[in-house]
Amino acid sequence: MTDDRATRIRQFLKAELKRRNITYEELARRLNEFGDRETKASVANKLSRGQFSAIFLVDSLRAIGVEKVDLEDI
């Protein structure tokens, strides 16, 4: 994945969190309900680096209530 795409994906996820007023701490709590082992710090690190798995992205989107993604938005 090129840096540009990684940046756009990271920005997309961060924008979705902001749009829903969900903090990294709240996202970590919701991900833990799915069985993922995340902390506020681990979520912050992944989003800061912009490097995370597709599973993390999909689980995060599900955890915050995103049901559909238009790839043109990324």
N, C-alpha and C positions, 0 to 999 in steps of 0.2 A: 504494500500500500504506500502510495507516495505521501509525502509529508502534507501536501495540500489536502488530500482526501482525509487523512487522519485528523487534520485540523477541523475540517468541515464536520466530520462525524462528532468530534468532541464538542464543538460549538453547538451542534444540533441537540445533543443530549443535555448540555448545560442550559440551553434555551428552554427545553421542555421542562426541566426542573424549575427554572425561574418562573415560567408561565404558570405553573401549578403551585408555586410558593412552597416547594419541597426542598428542605436542606439536605446536605450530605448525610447528616446524622439520621434523618428520617428515611432517606433512601436506604441506608445500611440496615435500619430496623426492618423495613419492608422486605429487603432482599433476604434477611435472615429468616423471615417467615416462609420464604420459598426454599429454605434449606441451604442457601448460599452463606458462606462465612465471611461477612464483611464488617468492617468497622468504619466509623466516620473517617479515620485516617486513611484506610485502604481505598475508600471511594475517592477521597480527595487526591490521593497520589495517582490513581488511575486517570482521573480526569485532568489532572495537572500535566501528566506525561502525554496524555492523548493516546496511550497504548493500552488496549484492553481487548478481551476476546469478544467474538460475536455473541457468545452466550451471555457475557456480562451485559452487553448492549441490549439484547432482547429481554433478558430478565429485568433489567432496569426499566425499560419501556413498559413492560407488563406491570411492574411494581407501582409505577406512577399513573397507570391507567391509559396509556397510549394503546389504542386498538388498531390503528392503521397508520402507515407511514407512506407518504408520497416521496419517492426517491428524488424527485426534483427539489425537495426541501433540504436535501443533504448536499 
